[in-house]
Amino acid sequence: MLPCNNYFILNFGDWINSQVYGNILMAISVKAFFTFLFICSWSVCSFADITVRVANLKQDMELVSRELAGLRTEVELLRRENAQLRIQVEQSTRKQSSNVGNSTQVLQRISDRMVSIENRLNQNEKSQLALQKSIELKIKDLISQMNKGFDQVGSPPSISSSTPKFEQNYPQKGFVHVVEKGETISSIAKKYKSQTKWIINANQIVDPKKVFIGKELFVPQK
């Protein structure tokens, strides 16, 4: 009986040991399983988080790329506007330079005209002054002549010693003769057999040389 009991005790011990070991192994395996599950879940969660972050990064990169494309477009537009502005500035500067050149030419012409006009005015002033002086001299001469004439008219005639005295010793008979062209007192006296002295005294002729055509002369005769 003892051997059987010992065998039973040994088997029972082995069974217990096997059960303990099995429970331990089971516990270890469960723990390992849960650990594996935890690791897998953590890895899955971390992978999902990583994928989400990558997706977010991709979206951010797309947004950044779009913004960069917009900025590039704006920069290109700014470059074009800058080029157009440069062209406009160059054109305006050229126009201004041409306008300045034209304005300087116009101003030069105007100044030349003004100088010529001033020269003409100076010449006219000089000629006017000379003409005025000559007119003043002429007026002075005229005034002096007029004064002399007024003096002569206002003063009584002076009897000069050179005035001839006419005699009355000529024949009272005779006739009237009208002086014709080419006739003189001497020729008339010879023509009618009279004397030159008688004709001068009878007609009171101061200058015998000044006998005009058509003048009536009394020709004395004996």
C-alpha angles and dihedrals in degrees: 000000000000095000091052093050092048091051090048091049091049093049091046090052091048090048091051091047090049091049091049092047090047092050090047092049090045090050090048092047092048090048091047090046093052090044089051090047090049091049091047093046091047090048091047091048092046091047091049089048090048091049090049091049091047090050090049090048090050090052091047090049090050091050091047091048090049091049089048090050090050091048090049090051091049091048090051091049090049090050091051092047090048091051091049090048091051090051091048091048091050091048092047091048090049091049091047091049091048090046090048090050091049092045091050090050091049091047090049091051091048091049090049090050091048091051092049091047091050090050090050091048091051091049091047090049091050092047090047091051091049091046091047091051092049090048090049090051092048091048090050090050091049091047091050091048091047091049090051090049092048089049091051092047095045097045117078115251111267117227105231124202089237093067106111119239115227119220128214097214096108127107112274092214122084143090142264120264126194112220114241132197114293095014126128133184092259092049091049090049092051091045094056097031092247133127129261091224092054092052093047093049095042093050096032093231112184097190113028090195092063103071113139129210113264095026115137114231129187109229110202118213136181 
